Amino acid sequence: MSLNRRNFLKKAGVGIAGLSLANIPLIAQQSIKKDDIKRNYLPTLKADVIVVGAGPSGVPAAIAAAREGAKVILLEEDWAPGGAPVDMFVTFMCGAPRTGIYLETVRELNKNHSLGITPSSTFGNYAWDNKNHWWMPSSYSMVWNKMMAAEKNLTLMCGCRVVDTLVTTKGNRNTVTGVVMMRNELYQKVEAPVTIDATGTGLIAAKAGCDFFYGSDAKKDFNESIGLEKSDGRVQPCTQMFISQRTRSNTEFPREAFKTGVLLYDDAKWETHQTPEEAVRKDAGIYLHWGSTVPVADTTDPIQVAQAQQEALIKLKPKFEALQKAGYTSHIAPKIGVRECRRIRGEYVITVDDVLKGVFPDDHVADAWYSLDPWGMKVDEKIKQSVGPYGIPYRSLIPVNTEGLLTAGRIISGTRLAMSSYRVQPICGTIGEAAGTAAAMAALNKTGVRNLDVRSLQNKLEKKGLFDWYGNVNMNVNNKPWKK
Ligand SMILES: Cc1cc2nc3c(=O)[nH]c(=O)nc-3n(C[C@H](O)[C@H](O)[C@H](O)COP(=O)(O)OP(=O)(O)OC[C@H]3O[C@@H](n4cnc5c(N)ncnc54)[C@H](O)[C@@H]3O)c2cc1C
């Protein structure tokens, strides 16, 4: 289904006050009337589920909730969906599983947006072939726009920054009943029984008064077997990503300017100074760069993040010049890549030992598998790489003492070391799909997110094939204790 203006109005109209066509003009009128400007507010919208943030966790969350039959409004502050892959040029996936809506995403990316022009012959059915693939940032945006336009219950609203939450308080429990966003420079409330914070920053949960962690923990804080004796309060550093592309014929990539972190399109190997012959032979003409990395003390502070980007771009100047001289142009990510922000304290805090031991708790709603990858912190390489599959508990998506709110993606409840593993995109995607499914069930059955029947949720996720990936996947599982 194409998402023309009429369809958009129809879809958005259905969500308002549970009414349908009669409400269409209400949305249409929201092209700002004098009265709205005077009040500084647009009329309130209603939905079953609100998702804030259209990134790797938010998009699967919104699609999953819509497919369960919930009316969903997905609010994104940027003017295009995508999150880190689109606005930070993190167009590369690490980790597993790649199942459900993320698998649909990968298949569509591979089929119609491969940088190798034709779909990759090496791509396994489960989108896991032990090779490195990446796509252009705009490809993610196109794929997710296409997937979301096909969902009749889902309304994506871009250019809508959420700035506050609607909360009622009873005793020590806060109930989130919706959010306040900025649209056309006016405020607008959106009400729903369930909101999902998929912002990557945890802003929505923080605004709702939820407790959160920021920066490294000490080992003793959560009885972890590895980590810092004393917290240094740091988050992982930020990285300015960019893409270089050949613009003149008869040119050669200036590889002497790059030691590591350059990725050929559709290739099995990282391009480094150690593999020049192969790089010349393949001659991709387009490369993904982990540009320069800068520490930021407070990633919630826009001034510090802006200064980090300026510093990163200054550091990159010699590389941009080398590329330009060699006949390559550089596409620079609009936002510097922020790896870490708030982690929202949930009913369970995932620890590094849960990750290392491969714990699958009773309420596990998403599978995860990726090494520990804590940039800026030394961890024994053998320990890092020893991680096998583990499970994400539903409790880690539920903020403490809060109803009506779930978290998804990298902000769920875990220690900094645990998060360094599950922060990768495919895992954020499966967490998002679980959160969206749970949110729809909680909203439609009026149970709230805390009294949800987790077994029914797991059954639904199992039917979608979310836990069905071991053994079907062509992955290198030799010498791993959890090998099937
Ligand atoms: C430099 C860097 C390199 C990385 N490398 C890899 C890699 O190689 N492979 C891999 O798999 N992962 C990698 N990651 C990790 C991964 O990209 C992120 O952890 C992942 O994107 C998190 O997904 P998310 O949905 O939680 O948040 P995000 O991707 O941050 O998406 C959040 C979305 O919410 C929106 N938003 C935020 N606040 C608001 C608001 N108030 N109102 C409305 N919208 C809002 C944002 O605009 C954004 O679109 C990397 C990350 C970085 C920064």
The ligand as an SDF file (V2000), in Angstrom:
LIG
                    3D

 53 58  0  0  0  0  0  0  0  0999 V2000
   29.7390    4.4750   16.1770 C   0  0  0  0  0  0  0  0  0  0  0  0
   28.8670    3.2740   16.3830 C   0  0  0  0  0  0  0  0  0  0  0  0
   29.2230    2.0720   15.8060 C   0  0  0  0  0  0  0  0  0  0  0  0
   28.4100    0.9560   15.9700 C   0  0  0  0  0  0  0  0  0  0  0  0
   28.7330   -0.1980   15.3130 N   0  0  0  0  0  0  0  0  0  0  0  0
   27.8110   -1.1810   15.2380 C   0  0  0  0  0  0  0  0  0  0  0  0
   28.0010   -2.2650   14.3530 C   0  0  0  0  0  0  0  0  0  0  0  0
   29.0240   -2.3700   13.6590 O   0  0  0  0  0  0  0  0  0  0  0  0
   27.0290   -3.2300   14.2820 N   0  0  0  0  0  0  0  0  0  0  0  0
   25.8890   -3.1520   15.0560 C   0  0  0  0  0  0  0  0  0  0  0  0
   25.0330   -4.0480   14.9290 O   0  0  0  0  0  0  0  0  0  0  0  0
   25.6930   -2.1370   15.9180 N   0  0  0  0  0  0  0  0  0  0  0  0
   26.6160   -1.1380   16.0150 C   0  0  0  0  0  0  0  0  0  0  0  0
   26.3900   -0.0720   16.8500 N   0  0  0  0  0  0  0  0  0  0  0  0
   25.2780   -0.1110   17.8200 C   0  0  0  0  0  0  0  0  0  0  0  0
   23.9030    0.1540   17.2600 C   0  0  0  0  0  0  0  0  0  0  0  0
   23.9400    0.9180   16.0810 O   0  0  0  0  0  0  0  0  0  0  0  0
   23.0080    0.8610   18.2970 C   0  0  0  0  0  0  0  0  0  0  0  0
   23.2160    0.3630   19.5810 O   0  0  0  0  0  0  0  0  0  0  0  0
   21.5570    0.6670   17.8800 C   0  0  0  0  0  0  0  0  0  0  0  0
   21.3070    1.4490   16.7160 O   0  0  0  0  0  0  0  0  0  0  0  0
   20.5960    1.0600   18.9700 C   0  0  0  0  0  0  0  0  0  0  0  0
   19.2750    0.9930   18.4630 O   0  0  0  0  0  0  0  0  0  0  0  0
   18.1110    1.7470   19.2270 P   0  0  0  0  0  0  0  0  0  0  0  0
   16.8670    1.5020   18.4570 O   0  0  0  0  0  0  0  0  0  0  0  0
   18.1420    1.3750   20.6550 O   0  0  0  0  0  0  0  0  0  0  0  0
   18.5150    3.3090   19.1820 O   0  0  0  0  0  0  0  0  0  0  0  0
   18.8820    4.2890   17.9750 P   0  0  0  0  0  0  0  0  0  0  0  0
   19.4950    3.6020   16.8210 O   0  0  0  0  0  0  0  0  0  0  0  0
   19.6660    5.3900   18.6190 O   0  0  0  0  0  0  0  0  0  0  0  0
   17.4730    4.8750   17.5160 O   0  0  0  0  0  0  0  0  0  0  0  0
   16.7580    5.7610   18.3440 C   0  0  0  0  0  0  0  0  0  0  0  0
   15.8230    6.6290   17.5150 C   0  0  0  0  0  0  0  0  0  0  0  0
   15.0430    7.4330   18.4070 O   0  0  0  0  0  0  0  0  0  0  0  0
   14.9630    8.7690   17.9200 C   0  0  0  0  0  0  0  0  0  0  0  0
   14.7280    9.6550   19.0650 N   0  0  0  0  0  0  0  0  0  0  0  0
   15.5590    9.8760   20.1080 C   0  0  0  0  0  0  0  0  0  0  0  0
   14.9890   10.7430   20.9720 N   0  0  0  0  0  0  0  0  0  0  0  0
   13.7790   11.0470   20.4720 C   0  0  0  0  0  0  0  0  0  0  0  0
   12.7210   11.8950   20.9270 C   0  0  0  0  0  0  0  0  0  0  0  0
   12.8110   12.5840   22.0590 N   0  0  0  0  0  0  0  0  0  0  0  0
   11.6050   11.9950   20.1680 N   0  0  0  0  0  0  0  0  0  0  0  0
   11.4950   11.3080   19.0000 C   0  0  0  0  0  0  0  0  0  0  0  0
   12.4760   10.4930   18.5230 N   0  0  0  0  0  0  0  0  0  0  0  0
   13.5920   10.3670   19.2560 C   0  0  0  0  0  0  0  0  0  0  0  0
   16.3280    8.9670   17.2550 C   0  0  0  0  0  0  0  0  0  0  0  0
   16.2870   10.0270   16.3230 O   0  0  0  0  0  0  0  0  0  0  0  0
   16.5600    7.6050   16.6070 C   0  0  0  0  0  0  0  0  0  0  0  0
   15.9880    7.5550   15.3170 O   0  0  0  0  0  0  0  0  0  0  0  0
   27.2180    1.0510   16.7450 C   0  0  0  0  0  0  0  0  0  0  0  0
   26.8520    2.2710   17.3250 C   0  0  0  0  0  0  0  0  0  0  0  0
   27.6580    3.3840   17.1470 C   0  0  0  0  0  0  0  0  0  0  0  0
   27.2180    4.6900   17.7130 C   0  0  0  0  0  0  0  0  0  0  0  0
  1  2  1  0
  2  3  1  0
  2 52  2  0
  3  4  2  0
  4  5  1  0
  4 50  1  0
  5  6  2  0
  6  7  1  0
  6 13  1  0
  7  8  2  0
  7  9  1  0
  9 10  1  0
 10 11  2  0
 10 12  1  0
 12 13  2  0
 13 14  1  0
 14 15  1  0
 14 50  1  0
 15 16  1  0
 16 17  1  0
 16 18  1  0
 18 19  1  0
 18 20  1  0
 20 21  1  0
 20 22  1  0
 22 23  1  0
 23 24  1  0
 24 25  2  0
 24 26  1  0
 24 27  1  0
 27 28  1  0
 28 29  2  0
 28 30  1  0
 28 31  1  0
 31 32  1  0
 32 33  1  0
 33 34  1  0
 33 48  1  0
 34 35  1  0
 35 36  1  0
 35 46  1  0
 36 37  1  0
 36 45  1  0
 37 38  2  0
 38 39  1  0
 39 40  1  0
 39 45  2  0
 40 41  1  0
 40 42  2  0
 42 43  1  0
 43 44  2  0
 44 45  1  0
 46 47  1  0
 46 48  1  0
 48 49  1  0
 50 51  2  0
 51 52  1  0
 52 53  1  0
M  END
$$$$
